[in-house]
Amino acid sequence: MSKVCENCGKKPQVGNNVSHANNKSKRRFVPNLRQVRAQKASGEVCTMTVCTRCLRSGAVVKPVARAKAE
């Protein structure tokens, strides 16, 4: 699974781990991604990989749950 948000395009960034002795080593900041069922503007439901910021802000619309058939 690629670590890219399908909605906003957020992807991993690079930076440094900095120790108490100020030694630096490379590290990656990866986005917090979730696989969710999302509803497109056309009304169809698909599975998307989106970051939690897009979920929280309402940029991704989750479909309404179906009623259980008895």
Summary of the structure (lengths in Angstrom):
residues: 70
radius of gyration: 17.6
end to end distance: 36.9
largest distance: 64.8
contacts: 135
relative contact order: 0.26
helix: 9%
strand: 37%
